[in-house]
Amino acid sequence: MTQTTYGSISQRTAAYAVVNMLSHAEPVNILAKFGQIKSAPKNKAEQVVFRRPIPFAPALTPLAEGVTPTAHRIQYEDVPVTMKQWGDLVEITDKVNDLAEDPVLADATKLAGEQAGATLEQVIWGVIRGGTSVFYANGATRNAVNTPITLNKQRAIVRYLARMKAKRISNILSGSVQVGTRPVEAAYVAVCHTDLTADIRSMPGFIPVASYGSRQVLSPYEVGSVEDVRYIASPDLGAFTDAGGAAGSTMLTTSGTAADVYPVIYIGEEAYGLVPLKGSESITPRVINPDTIDKSDPLGQRGYVGWKGWFNAVRLNETWMARLEVAVTKL
């Protein structure tokens, strides 16, 4: 099968396909905005290493007159991540392309773009949800959790992040197809499922997005802020179903017995990293029109729309992010 970057479609259609796919992928990519991105060049390696110097301890011993202090070496810490390849493919027959009244090629392109964005979002979510800095709404383990999010728990997490010297996020990735950042008001960012929205709004001091005034909104999914934290909710950031304590009559549950447990991830700057191959081109659309003839399809009866990309995420500093596990109030 003959295949180039954009398949057999014309340059004008090819350019439209790229914009279409990325514009549909971007709205579901919440988590990609807050990671440190380190693009990998092509034809180098599948593993990328994030590298940081280890800070010096305070020099608390006074210098002795005329005595040169003992020199020491600068040391570095490596955080490796191995890229993985993701992708999918949909087949379109010439009969569908010729006779169907629906814009099959356009719809396939749109759905493939949405799938690509959702895939990368879930890869990131799976990585950051596994962090080791954990707090619980109540109890000491997940199977005890059966109360909602509270201001005191948020304050405990903010205190922890501040003690660990986690910086507030002051830049996020741009929403355009170009790799870049834009400045925002410094704050910790919390990401969670949309089921938590009502409980977040009930927290003392909650400020909705509509009342931000000149403050920039981080994402179309931003709910609002409480003190030092800005909350962003997505229906794709799922719960641990039936993993908590007794739900009773007030907490959401799937089984009707144990409460569903929802992770809320509080993020500081550079808490996790993202590694796409070739930056903004980490998702590459592939299109072969029906009626493309080669020896594997001599009558040109099949066409394909797909995507692929090399990508992975990695937690860079476990103490610059924290997971709060909560239950959600029934409405």
N, C-alpha and C positions, 0 to 999 in steps of 0.2 A: 504494500500500500504506500503510494507516494504521499508524503506529508511534510509540510514545512511549518513554520511557526504559526501561520494563520491558515493553514490548509490550502484549499483551492479557491477561496473567495477573493474577490477583487480587493484592491488596497483600500478603497473607500469603505466597503463593507467590513473589511478587517479592522480598520480603525474604529468603526462604530461598535464592533463586537467587544473590543478591549474596554472602551469607555463604559459600555453597558454592563459588562461583568463587574468591573471595579466599583461602579456607582451603586450596584445592588449589594456588593459585599460589604461596603463601608458602614452602612447603618447598623449592622448587627455586630460590628467589631467595637465593643466597648473596651475590653481589656487590653487591646493592642495599643491604646493611646497612652497607657501609663507605664509601660515597660521600657527599659533601656534597649534600644535597637542597635545591633551590631551586624551589619550585612556581611555576608560571606562572598568573596569573589568567586567566579566560576573557575573550575579546573584547578582548585587548590587543595581542598581537603573536606571531608564530611564532618570533622570535629572543629569546633571553634572554642577558644579559651578566653573567658573574661579574666582579666588580670588586674589586681589592685595591690598597692603597697600596704604593708602592715604598719600602722602608726607607731611612732616611738613613744615609749613610756615617759612621763615627766621626769626631767633631770633634777632630782631633789637633793642631791649631794653637792654642797658648795665646792667650788674649785679651790684647790690649795695653791698658795702662791708659788709661782715658778714651776708647777707640776702640770704637764700635759695630760688631760684626761684620756682614758683608754678608749680607743676608737672602736666602733662597732659597725656592722654591715646593715645596709638596707635590705629588707626581705619582702618578698612578694607572695601573695596567695593566688592560686589559680582556681578558677571555677569552670570546668569544661562542660560542653554540651554537644551532643551528636545530633546533627540534622537528620530528619526522616522525610521521606517523600510521600506526599499525599496527592490524591486525585481521583477522578471518576469519569465515566464516559456514558453517553446516551446515543443510541442509534436511531437514525431517521431513514425510512425507506423512500424510494423515489415516488411510490404511490401516494404516501402521506404528503410528501412535498408538493406533488402535482395536483392532488385532488382535495386535500383538506382545506376548509375555509379558514381555519385558525392559522395565525402566523407562527408556524411550528418552529422554524429556525430561531426567531426572535424569542419565543417563549423558552425554548431549550437553553438559549444563551442566558436569559434572565435567571432561570432556575439553577443553572450551573454556577452562576456567580453567587447567588444566595447560599448555595450549598458550600462553596469554597469558603465564604466568610464564616459560615456557621461552623465548619470543620476547624478552622484555625482558632476560632473563639473557644471551642471545646478543648482543644489541645492546651491552650493557655490556662483555662479554668481547671483542668485536671492537674496541672503542675502547681498552680498557686494554692489550690484547695488542700494540697497535701503538706502545707507548711507545718513546722513543729511548734510554733508559738501559738498556743491554744487557750482560749477562755470559754467559760460556759455560763449561760444565763442563770443557771442554778445547778447545784451539785458539782461533782468533781469528774464526771465522765459523761459521755454522750448519752448513754442509756438512762440518765436521770433528767435530762433536759425537758422541761414542760412549762417554761415561762417565757414571756416575750422579751424583746430588747428593752433595755432601760438606759437612762442617762448615766447612772452610776457605773454601769459596765462599760459604756463608751469612755467615760472619764478614766477608768482603770486602764483601758487599752491605750488611750492617748498618753497617760502618765508613763506606761511601759515603753511606748515608742520614743517618747522624749528622753527617757532615762537611757535608752539604747542609742541615743543620738541619731535617730532616724529623722531625716530632713523632710519637711513638708514639701509636697509636690508644687513646683512653681512653673514647670513647663510640661506641655503634653504634645504628643505627636499631632501634626496637622491632619485635618480631615480630608485633605486633597490627596491626589494620587502621587504627589511628590513627597519624598521622605524629608521631613523637616519638623520643627517644633514651633510652638507659639507660647508666649508667656501667659500665665494665669495667676490669679490671686493665690498665694501660698496657703495650702491646707492639706490635711490628710484626706485621702479619698477612700470611701467604703463602697464596695460593690456587693450586690446581693440580688435575690430573686424579687420579682414584682409583688409577690404575696406579702412581703414585709412592709409595703408602702403605707398601709393604714397605721401600723404600729409605730413606724418612724414619724409619721405626722403627729402622733399623739405624744411624742417626747417633749418635755418642757424646753422652750426656747427654739422650737423648730421654725425655720424660715423657708417658705416655699420659693420655688424658682421665680414665680410671678412677682415676688417682692424683692428680687435681687437689685433692681435699679440698674446701675451701670456695671455691675459685676458680670463677667463673662460666664456663660453657661458652658460647662465642660462637655456635655453630651446631650442629645435629644432625650436621653433616658434619665437625665438628672432629676431627682425628686425634690431636693432642697438641702439645707444644711442645718446642723446642730452644733453650736459652739465651733470647735476646731475641725469638724468633719463635714465633708460634702458627700451625700449619698447618691449613688447611681444604681438603678434597678433594671434588670433585664429578665424576661421570661425564660431565657436560656440557661440561667445560672441556678441549676436545680438543687433540690433538697435531698437529704438522706431519709427516705420514706420509712415511717414506722420505726425509727431508730431511737426515739426518746423515751421519756417516762410516761406515766399514765396521762392520756390526753384529757380525760374527763369530758365535760360538756363545753369547755371554753377554748380548747386548742385544736388547730387543724390536724387531721389525721387521715391517712389513706385507708387503714384497716378498720378504724373505728375504736381502736384500743390504745395503741402507743402513739405519741405525738410525732409528727414529722419534724425533723431537725434541719434547720436552714443555716448554712454557713454564711457569715458576713465577713468579708476579707477587708481589713484595714491596711492601707498601702502607704508607705513612705517612698520618697524618691529613690530610684535605682534599687528597689526591692527585688525585682525580677528582670530578666533579660529576654529578648526576642532575637532569633537568628533566622532571617530569611536568606535565601540565595538570591543575590543581585537586588537587594532592597525592594523597591516598589514593584519589581517584576517577579516577586516571589510566587504570584499566581499567574500562570501563563495559559491563556485560552487556546484551545485547539479546535479548529473547525474544518471538516471536509464535507463539501456539498454532495448530496446525491447527484448522480449523473457524472461523477468523476470516474473515469474508466482506467483501470489497470488490470494486470493479469490475475489479481485476487478477486476482482469484481468486474469482469469484462463487459457487463451490461450497465454498469453504473447504477446498480439498484440500491446501494446503501450509502448513507452519509452519517457523519458523526459530529457531535458537539461534546467537548470535554474540557477538562482543566487539569493541571498538575502543578506541583510546586514543592520545593524543599524548605522545610521549616521546623523549628522546635522552640520551646521555651525552657527557662531554667530559673530556679530561685537563686538569687545572688547573695542575699543576706537574710537569714531566717529571722533575725531580730528587728528587721526594718518593715516587717509585715506581721499581722496577727489575725487569727481566725476566731471569731466569736460565734458559738453555736447556740441558736435560739429556737424557740417554738414560735408559732404565729397564732394570733388571736382569731377565733372564728368571728365572722360578721353576720 
